[in-house]
Amino acid sequence: MRTPSRINSYFFQLVRLAVFAAIVALIRYQHVRFTARQAGVQEAALTLDVVRRLFPEAARLTGWDAAHGGRGVADAAGRTLGIVVQTSPPSDRVIGYSGPTNTLVGLDADDRILGIEVLHSGDTPEHVAQVIQDRRFMTALRGLTWDEAAQAKVDGVSGATLTSMSIAEGIRVRLGGSRPSHLFPQPLSLEEVRSIFPTAARLEPAAGQPAVLEVRDARGELLGSVARTSPAADREMGYQGPTDTLMVFDAQGLLMTFHARHSFDNQPYVGYLDDDDYFLSIFRGKSLAELAALDLQAEQVEGVSGATMTSQAVARGLVRAAGVLSTSPAPVRRSFSFAARDAGTVSVVALAVLMSFTRLRGYRGLRIAFQLLLVGYLGLLNGDLLSQALLVGWARSGVPWHLAPGLVLLTAAALVLPVVTRRQVYCHHVCPFGALQQLTRSRLPWRWHLSPRATQGLRALPGLLLLLVVLTAMLHVPLNLAGIEPFDAFVFWVAGTATLAVAAVGLLASLVVPMAYCRFGCPTGGMLEFLRFHGRSGRLGWRDGWAAALLIAALTIYLADITWPA
């Protein structure tokens, strides 16, 4: 038989990638249309039974208030008890593990938070339930004012980190606060301010501008105000990174001076800024609004000699931060955060690539040690795993690169490497459940030998599961996709019964049929194998038929605009 030409291989592979991209796009567009249609329904669905969890004496909800975008709560006598606001739709762009969350926030008549209630979430039910059951998280904002909660930092829930942190961020987005800086977490302190205002006795958030702190003496007299450029300027890169700059204003709100608080750039470059009076004079005497409107190019701000990149980054940071601080409520800017968890995930992927493309995989002891690392660290401790629930959530709502960059990079590697290297790196060298099957294979003295017909029939299972995934995603069927795969079982204290059952059956099956789940049960593995470039890419196969069926199903649902009945 003639070997397919390289041109045919490239052509068919491009078609496969286009089919995959089209299905993802259709899921996205259908979800956008669905959520737009449901926005009004979700708002109207707010009932007194839900509100009474926060206001036990609630008797009725008053009309919509444009001032805060919520509804008032009154008792039987007509006395105003407070207000309730929903985080959706402003927070819909905040994605957790697999989707956004709509949270109800209740504030009493004194503008202090009574509590929160999760109304609806696109995240997996087990993760959401874990968050709801965590009393520490659910009561963390209680007693804070609107402005205080907008700036509050809340610790995540173990086992549901992405879900809980997205809920906290969604509340900050809805209440007008900005995300806290992960690069410069040190807040402004009174001791720091006293180097400029020696008689300063306290710092108070400015009215309507909680990120700007008024400096007052012991008698309460206003001495001036201070603010910092982080987190608004955390993306302004200097020579080696961003700089957090302290801005000092007089009692009239005009900039007196500024200097670098903390910087990823090195001394002596940062110190050069304080010694250049001309550079300071460009900004001195301007209000926040004037700083925000400053055209650095027109002002020909070229930077400080010897520290050009650092000073230009500081200049851009001043203007950017002023633009955020001068607007009330302050718009949220997403700052990129790369935590230890992300570093661990990327390190595991890097080791997996090394194992895949070198002779290291031939050393049995090293291979077993790495498999144990995958199970113990990436599975049980870290939890950054690829799954259909995750991919559908991202297709619908967007990729949370700012919240989980390690997981995003892992996903990118899993999708791209099979296409450009012909190696199934994720399935063979990253997936903890695959590693667990490799560790347990051949541990029993007998095996099941499947007939060719049984093997052929079982190979259709991943395709059927992918069809279920597409139908669930497009029709918005209330099916927990985490339950069709075993990956959430590594977070066993959160995982649902279906997930644990799939994990148990898959692992037991692999004892008598080597790699049984990977070969016959994994929809994610089937998807990655479809994308892989290999020696048969120039021929159409049965996986191409499945992909065409999935695309036709998705396109039909989109054109017919069908959704699951409420």
N, C-alpha and C positions, 0 to 999 in steps of 0.2 A: 504494500500500500504506500502511496506517495506521501511523504512527510509534508504537512501543511507549510506553506511559505511563511516567512517571518512577517510579511505584510499582512497576511490573513490573521496571524496571531495578534498583532497589534490592533488591527481593526476590530476583531471580535472582543478583545479586552477593553477597548474604548467603549464599545457598545455596552458591555457589562457594567462598566463604571457609570455610564450615562443612565442605565436602568436603575442602578442603586441610588444615584443622586435624584432621579425623578421620583422614586418612591418616597425618599426622605422629604423632598420638596412638597409632594402632595399631602403627606402627613402634616407638615407645617402649615400649609395654606388652609387645609380643612380645619385644623385646630384654631387658627386665627378667626376663621369665619364662625366656628362654633362658639368660641368664647365671646365674640362680639354679640352674638345672638343671645347668649346666656347672661350677659352683664346685667341687664335689667331684671331678669328673673331672680338672679342671686340676691340683688338688693331688696327686691320685694319679698323674698323668702325669709327675711329676718322677722322672727316671731317673739312674742312676749315671753314664751317659755325659755328661749335662749337668753333673752335680756335679763330675766329674773335670776339667772345664775350669777349675775354681777350686781343686780339691783333687786333684792328679794321683795321690796315693796312696790315694784313697778306695776302700774295699772294701765298705762297707755304710752304710746310713742308719739311724740309731736312731729311736726313737719320737718322737712329738709332744711338745714341751716347752711347757707352758702359760705358763712364765715369759717366754719371748720369742716364742712363737707360731711357732717354726720346728722344724727337725729337726737332730739331731746328725749329725756325719760321723765315721766311725771307719775306721782302716786295717785291714789283714789281722790284725794282732796285737791288735786291740780297742782300740788307743790312740785317744783322742779327738783329732781334728784341728781341730775347730771346729764351727760351725753354719751352716746356710743358712736364710734367710727369704725369703719371697716378698712383694712389695709389695701384691699383690692378696689379699683384697678391700678392705683399708682405703684404698688409693689409687685405687679405681675412680672416685671422683668427680673425680679430676684428669684433665682432658681436654687432649689435645694438639691437633694439627691436626684430627683427625676421630675421636678416641677415646682411651680410657685404655690404659696399658701395664702389663703385669705383669713385674716385674724381679726376678731372683734376686740376692740379696746374700749373699756368703760372708764370714764372719768367722772368724779363726783362734782358737786357744785363749787368746790374750791379748786377745781382744775387739777386734781390729783388722781392718779390711776388707782382704780379699785381692783382691776384684774383684767385678764385676757381670756378669750375663748377661741379655739380654732373652729372656724365655720366650714371651711372646705380646703382640701389640699391635693395637689397633684403628685405628692410624694407617696411612697409605698405606705399602706395602712399600718404596718408593724412599726415603722420608724415614727410615724405621727403619733401612734398610741404610746410609744416609749416617751416621747416628749410630753404628751398630755399627763402621763402618770408621774412625771418628775415635778414634784411640788416646788422644789428649789427654783427651777427654771420658770415655772408658771407664775410664781409670786415675786420674781426678781425685781419687777418694775413697780410693785405695789407701793403707793405713797409718794411716788415721784410726780412732779408736775409735767405738763406737756413738754416744755422746753428741756427739762432735765432728762426725761425719757428719750428725747430725740438725740441726746448725746451719750446715753448710757451704754456701757459695755457689759454684756451678759455672757457668762461662760456657757459653752455648749453642753449637750447631754451625751454622755458616753454611750456609744452604740448607735446614736442618731445625730452625729455631729453636724453633717451638712443640713439636715432638716431643721434642727434647732437654731443653727446660726442663720439660716435663711429666714426663719420666722422673726428672729431678733432684728435682722437687717431690714426686713419688710416693715416692721413697726417703726424703725428709725426713718425709713424712706417716707412712710405715710405721715409721720409727725414732723417732718421737715428737717431732720438732723442729717449730718454727714456721717459716713462710716469712720470709725476710729482708725488712726494710722497704725499700721503694723510695722512700719519702718521707724517711726519716731513716737513710741508710745508714751514718752514722758510728758505729762501735762505741765502747764505753767504753774509755778509755785510762787508763794508770797516772798520767799527768800530771793528768788531770781529777780523779781520786780523791784525789790528794795535797793538793788544796785543802781536803779535809775530814780526811783521815788523813795528816798530814805525814810519818810514818815508814813509810808503805806502800812495800813493796819488790816485791810481785808480786800478780797477780790469778789466782785459780784457780776453775774452775767448781765449784759446790757439788755434793756427791754427790746424784744423783737430780734435781737442778735446774740443768742446765747453763746456763740463762739468768740464774741468780743467781751473781755472782762474789764469792768470798770474798777479803777484803783481808788480807794477811799482811805482817808486817814481815820484816826480814832474818833473824831467828832462826826464822821460821816461825810466830810467835805470831799467833793470829787477832785482828784488830782490829775486824772487822765485815764487812759485806757490802753490795754495791750491785747495783742492777738498774735497768732503764729500762722505761718503759711502752710503747715502740714495739717490735714492730709490733702488739701486742695492742690498743693504743688509737688506731691510725691512723685509725679511722673516727669518732672522737669529734671533731666539728667545733666549733671556737670561733667567733670573729667572722669570721675569714677562712680557718680551716683547723685541722688538728690540732696538738698539741704533744707533743714527746717529753720526758718528765720523768724526771729522775734521782731514784731512791729510795735512801736511805742508812739502813742498819740497824746497830745495835750488835752486839756479840759475842753477845748473847742473842737476836738475831733480831727486835728491836723497832725500829720506825721512829724514827729520830732527826730526820731532816729530809728535805726534797725541794726541788728547784728545776727550773725549765725549762732543758733543755739546748738544744734548738732548737725553733722554733715558726714556723708560718705566720702567726700573729698578729703584730701590730706592737708595737714599743716605743712608748710606755712601758707599754702595758697588761700585757705579760708580766711586767715588773719589779715591778708592783704586788703580785704574789703573794708575793714574798719579804719584803715589808714589812708584811704583814698577819699578826700573830701568832695572832689568833683562828682564821683559816683554817688555819694550820699545826697548831694545837692539836687540831683535829678528828681528825686522822690520827696525830699523834705518839703514840708509845708502843704502837702496835698491831703485831701480827705480820701476816705475809702472810695467814694464815687469817682473822684478825679484820678485816683490810682487805677481804678478799674478801666477807665476810658483812655489811659495813657497809651500812646502809640510808640512803642520802643523803636521801631524802624524810623519813624519820623523824627524822634528825638536823637537818632544816631547813637544809641547806647551800644558802644562797641566793647564794653567791659573793662576790667581793671588789668593793666599791664602785668603780666606774670601769672595772672589767674583769670584768663579770658573766659574759659569754659565755665568755671565756677561762678564768676560774677554774672555772666549772661543767664545762667540757670537761676540764680537768685533774683535777677531782674524779672525774668518771666514768671517766677514763683510769686513775687510781690503783686504783679498785675493779676495773675490768675486767682490768687487768694482774695484779693480785694474784690474781684468780681463775684466771688462766692459769698463773702462776708457782707457785702453791701446789699444783698438781696435777701428779703425776708418773706417766707422762710427760705433758708439757704438751700439751694439745689444740691442733690447728692451727687458726688463724683466717686466713681469706683476706683479704688487704689489696688494695684496688683499686690497680692500677698503670697509669698512662697515660704510656707512653714516647714517645720521639721518633718511632718508627715509627707509633704510633697517631695522633699529631698529624699526621703526614704523610698518613695514610690519610683522616682526617677532613677535612683541608684539600682534598684532591683531590675528595672527595665534595661539599664546599661549592662548589668551583669548577665542578663538573659541574652542580650545581643552578643556578648562576648562568648557565652557558652554555645550559642547557635552557630557562630561563624568561625570558631577556632577548634582545635583538637581537644580543648578542655572537656568537652562533653564525653570524650572517650574514657575519661578517668572515672571509674565507677564510684569511688569514695567521694570525690568532689561533686559528682552529679547527685548523689544521695544527700549530701550536705546542703546543696542548693535547693533541692526539692523540700527538705525540711524547713529551710528558710522561707520558701514560698508559702508553705502551709502555716507555719508559726507566725511569721511577721506580716506578709502581705495579706494572708487570709484572716487569721484570728486577731491580730493586733492592729493592723492598718485598715483593712477593709476596702481598699481601692480595687474594685473588680469590675470587669466589663460584663454587661448583661443587657438583655432586651428591654427590661424595664428602664434602665438608664438611657439607652439609645433612643427609645421612644420619647422619654421625657425631654431629652435634649433636642430631638427633632421638632417637638411641639413648641418648646418654650425658649430655646436658645442654649448655648453652651456657657456654663458658669466658670469661665476661665479665670476670673478674678478670685473666685472662692475656692476652687479646687484645681489649681494649675497642674499638680502632679497627676491627678486622674485624667485631666484633659490630654496631657502628653502621653500617658499610657494608652489612651484610646486612639490617639493619632498614630502612635507606633503600631498598634494592633491592626489598624486599617490600612496603613501605608506600606508597611514592610512586606506583606504578602504580594503586593502589586509590583514593587520595585526590586525585590530580592528573591522572589519565588519561595521564601522560607515562611512557614507558619510559626513565627516566633512566639506569638501570644499563647496559642494552644499548646505548643510543645515545651515552652520554657518559661512561661509567666503565670499561667492559670493555676491557682492553688488546688482547685478540684482535680485538674489534670495531673498535677504532681502527686496528689493523694492517691489517685488510681495507679500511678506508676509505682508508688511505694508499696502498694498492697497487691499488685499483680503477681501471679504465680505463687501466691502464698498457700494455696490449697493443692492437694495432690491430684485433683481431677479438674477437667475442663469440659464445658459444653461445646460441642462442635456443631455449629449452625449449618443447616443445609443452604445451598445457593438461593433457593426460593425464599427462605426465611431471611437470609442476609439482604436480599434485594428488597423485601418488604419493609424490613426495619430501617433501611437507609432512607425510606420516604418519610420517616417520622420527623426529622428536623425541618423538612419542607412544610409538612402539615402544621408544625408549631409556628413556623414563620408566617404561614397564612393566617393562623390565629392571631399572631402579633399584629399584622397589618390590619385585619378586620377590627381588632380591639382598638387600635390607634385611630383608625379612620372613622369608625362608628361611635367612638367614645363609650364602648361597652364597659360597665363597671366591673372589670376583671382585673385582679391584681397580677400583673405580669411577672412579678418576682416569684410567684408560686409555681411557674412552669419551669424554673431553673433552680439549681441547688446552691447558688452562690451566696445568697443571704444566710445560708445555714452556718457560715463561719461566724456570723454575729448571732449566735444561737439564742441569746437572751432576747432578741428582737424578732427573730424569724418566725414566720407563720407555720402552721401545720403542714400546708401543701409543700412549702419549700423544704422543710425537714424530711417529709416523706420522699420527695424527689431525690434528695441527697442520699438518704438511706438506701433506697432502691437502686440508685445509680452506683453506689459504692459496693453494695452486695453483688450486683450483677457483674461488676468488674472483677470480682474474685474468681468467677468461673468463665467469663468471656472477657479477655484482656481489653482494657480501655473501652468497655461496653458503652458507657455514657458518651464519651467523646465520639465514638464511631456511629452510634445509633440514636442518641437522644438530645444532642446539644444544638439548639437553633443558632446560637451565636457562633459556634464552630462551623456550622453549615454555611452561614453567611460569609465568614472569613474565607472559607474554602472556595466559595463562589468567586470571591474577589481575587484570589491568588492567581498569579501569572505562572503557567507551567507549560510543559511540553505539549499538552493537548489543548492549549488555548486557541489554536487555529481551527478547532472543530466544535460544533455545537453539541452539547450533551444534555443529559436529563436535568441538570441543575439550571441550564438556560431555559428549559421549559417551565420549571418552577418559577424562575424569576419573571418570565413573561406573564405567567398566571397571576403573580402578585401585583405586577404593574397594572394589568388589566383590571383586577379587582379594585385597586386603589383609585384608578382613573374613573371607573364606573361609579364608585361611591362619591367621588368628588363632583363629577358632572351631574349626577342625580341629586346631590346634596342630601344624602341620607344620613341620619343619626339614630342612635339607639333611643327608643322611647323613654321619656323621663319616668 
